[in-house]
């Protein structure tokens, strides 16, 4: 495969999809959850964990 062929394939490549799945139509709510809410919630959970550790050790 040369550069031109790989450039044509790259925009449609999805690493977690299979041929049997078909086209994935995601709702806006699902995209918001996966793109914004889940990362922010995990950062907040790490912050709370670190705050808890700091409060326990003092």
PLY file of the C-alpha trace (Angstrom):
ply
format ascii 1.0
element vertex 58
property float x
property float y
property float z
element edge 57
property int vertex1
property int vertex2
end_header
0.00 0.00 0.00
1.45 3.31 -0.97
0.90 6.78 0.49
-2.02 7.70 -1.78
-3.97 4.55 -0.94
-3.37 4.93 2.80
-4.49 8.58 2.66
-7.82 7.51 1.15
-8.44 4.93 3.88
-7.42 7.02 6.90
-10.53 9.25 7.28
-12.90 6.26 7.42
-10.83 4.07 9.74
-12.42 3.19 13.10
-10.40 0.96 15.36
-13.27 -0.33 17.49
-15.81 -1.13 14.74
-16.41 -4.37 12.90
-17.88 -5.00 9.49
-20.90 -6.69 11.08
-21.76 -3.56 13.06
-22.71 -1.46 10.07
-22.74 2.32 10.22
-22.78 3.78 13.70
-25.21 6.65 14.24
-24.58 8.14 17.65
-26.90 10.55 19.34
-25.71 13.92 20.54
-26.24 12.87 24.16
-24.04 9.80 23.71
-21.31 11.88 22.08
-21.51 14.46 24.87
-21.23 11.75 27.52
-18.27 10.02 25.88
-16.46 13.18 24.86
-17.02 15.53 27.79
-18.85 14.16 30.82
-16.96 10.91 31.33
-13.47 12.50 31.10
-14.50 15.33 33.44
-16.06 12.89 35.89
-12.92 10.76 35.95
-10.74 13.82 36.56
-13.06 14.89 39.37
-12.88 11.39 40.88
-9.06 11.49 40.83
-9.17 14.94 42.44
-11.49 13.70 45.19
-9.29 10.67 45.78
-6.17 12.82 46.12
-8.01 15.23 48.42
-9.12 12.31 50.58
-5.57 10.95 50.79
-4.24 14.40 51.74
-6.87 14.84 54.46
-6.26 11.39 55.93
-2.49 11.77 56.08
-2.54 15.16 57.86
0 1
1 2
2 3
3 4
4 5
5 6
6 7
7 8
8 9
9 10
10 11
11 12
12 13
13 14
14 15
15 16
16 17
17 18
18 19
19 20
20 21
21 22
22 23
23 24
24 25
25 26
26 27
27 28
28 29
29 30
30 31
31 32
32 33
33 34
34 35
35 36
36 37
37 38
38 39
39 40
40 41
41 42
42 43
43 44
44 45
45 46
46 47
47 48
48 49
49 50
50 51
51 52
52 53
53 54
54 55
55 56
56 57
